[in-house]
Amino acid sequence: MAKKYDFLFKLLLIGDSGVGKTCLIIRFAEDNFNSTYISTIGIDFKVKTIDVDGKKVKLQIWDTAGQERFKTITTAYYRGAMGIILVYDITDEKSFENIQNWMKSIKENASAGVSRMLLGNKCDIETKRKVPKEVGVKVRKGIHYDVFAKSSICVEEVRKSLSAGITLNPTAREEKLTPTDKKSSKCALI
Ligand SMILES: Nc1nc2c(ncn2[C@@H]2O[C@H](COP(=O)(O)OP(=O)(O)OP(=O)(O)O)[C@@H](O)[C@H]2O)c(=O)[nH]1
């Protein structure tokens, strides 16, 4: 059977429980939103194929449970990830403070030099914002986005940046993971 993609990338979403990781993935993969909160148990994934420079790039996006009790299961998936997306809720200061702990967890469990992206979710409820936009940018130094899974507009911006951040290595064999070349990308991944 003919292969439907040229490259496969594995991405992982991490962050506190309830920040909206599942909603972001559903918005990204299915362009949908559901306000009912069903906490993720362990780990799940969705697949989305995007076009980058005329190549079909299959993104396998892993959704991890934010709850502490699933940490042993979820950290086992860090190693295989090429990009890790850290998510916090802009209306929840604690979820932003905890980004430091999630970063520590990346250091301990992921491959060295894995690309990272920081997303502040739920910016549709700007009136309840607790984490100033500038703080998010300053703390992480790299590129940072405020998004909302509730609308596809913000998420579309991230999709474009993800595409720009993915650098396809022409010498890599198909189906092999290709590391993001941070120097040459514009780059959503920090
Ligand atoms: N207003 C608003 N609510 C959101 C947004 N994204 C997610 N939510 C809500 O936040 C709640 C939690 O969303 P989830 O995506 O399940 O959160 P999670 O981070 O996957 O949580 P765990 O699976 O427990 O780790 C749900 O009630 C969502 O409807 C958003 O952009 N705006």
Ligand as a Chemical Component Dictionary entry (heavy atoms), coordinates in Angstrom:
data_LIG
# 
_chem_comp.id                   LIG 
_chem_comp.type                 NON-POLYMER 
_chem_comp.pdbx_formal_charge   0 
_chem_comp.three_letter_code    LIG 
# 
loop_
_chem_comp_atom.comp_id 
_chem_comp_atom.atom_id 
_chem_comp_atom.alt_atom_id 
_chem_comp_atom.type_symbol 
_chem_comp_atom.charge 
_chem_comp_atom.model_Cartn_x 
_chem_comp_atom.model_Cartn_y 
_chem_comp_atom.model_Cartn_z 
_chem_comp_atom.pdbx_ordinal 
LIG N1  N1  N 0 -12.364 29.286 27.638 1  
LIG C1  C1  C 0 -11.566 28.305 27.235 2  
LIG N2  N2  N 0 -11.662 27.112 27.812 3  
LIG C2  C2  C 0 -10.817 26.146 27.384 4  
LIG C3  C3  C 0 -9.878  26.352 26.340 5  
LIG N3  N3  N 0 -9.190  25.208 26.140 6  
LIG C4  C4  C 0 -9.684  24.316 27.028 7  
LIG N4  N4  N 0 -10.676 24.873 27.773 8  
LIG C5  C5  C 0 -11.448 24.211 28.836 9  
LIG O1  O1  O 0 -10.567 23.786 29.872 10 
LIG C6  C6  C 0 -10.986 22.544 30.422 11 
LIG C7  C7  C 0 -9.835  21.555 30.409 12 
LIG O2  O2  O 0 -9.462  21.250 29.078 13 
LIG P1  P1  P 0 -8.636  19.923 28.677 14 
LIG O3  O3  O 0 -8.205  20.088 27.275 15 
LIG O4  O4  O 0 -9.409  18.713 28.995 16 
LIG O5  O5  O 0 -7.402  20.034 29.681 17 
LIG P2  P2  P 0 -6.103  19.095 29.792 18 
LIG O6  O6  O 0 -4.939  20.002 29.913 19 
LIG O7  O7  O 0 -6.077  18.133 28.668 20 
LIG O8  O8  O 0 -6.353  18.360 31.172 21 
LIG P3  P3  P 0 -5.789  16.911 31.675 22 
LIG O9  O9  O 0 -6.253  15.894 30.695 23 
LIG O10 O10 O 0 -6.410  16.726 33.041 24 
LIG O11 O11 O 0 -4.302  17.021 31.761 25 
LIG C8  C8  C 0 -12.205 22.088 29.599 26 
LIG O12 O12 O 0 -13.382 22.405 30.306 27 
LIG C9  C9  C 0 -12.108 22.924 28.340 28 
LIG O13 O13 O 0 -13.353 23.182 27.753 29 
LIG C10 C10 C 0 -9.815  27.646 25.726 30 
LIG O14 O14 O 0 -9.028  27.958 24.824 31 
LIG N5  N5  N 0 -10.688 28.578 26.230 32 
# 
loop_
_chem_comp_bond.comp_id 
_chem_comp_bond.atom_id_1 
_chem_comp_bond.atom_id_2 
_chem_comp_bond.value_order 
_chem_comp_bond.pdbx_ordinal 
LIG N1  C1  SING 1  
LIG C1  N2  DOUB 2  
LIG C1  N5  SING 3  
LIG N2  C2  SING 4  
LIG C2  C3  DOUB 5  
LIG C2  N4  SING 6  
LIG C3  N3  SING 7  
LIG C3  C10 SING 8  
LIG N3  C4  DOUB 9  
LIG C4  N4  SING 10 
LIG N4  C5  SING 11 
LIG C5  O1  SING 12 
LIG C5  C9  SING 13 
LIG O1  C6  SING 14 
LIG C6  C7  SING 15 
LIG C6  C8  SING 16 
LIG C7  O2  SING 17 
LIG O2  P1  SING 18 
LIG P1  O3  DOUB 19 
LIG P1  O4  SING 20 
LIG P1  O5  SING 21 
LIG O5  P2  SING 22 
LIG P2  O6  DOUB 23 
LIG P2  O7  SING 24 
LIG P2  O8  SING 25 
LIG O8  P3  SING 26 
LIG P3  O9  DOUB 27 
LIG P3  O10 SING 28 
LIG P3  O11 SING 29 
LIG C8  O12 SING 30 
LIG C8  C9  SING 31 
LIG C9  O13 SING 32 
LIG C10 O14 DOUB 33 
LIG C10 N5  SING 34 
# 
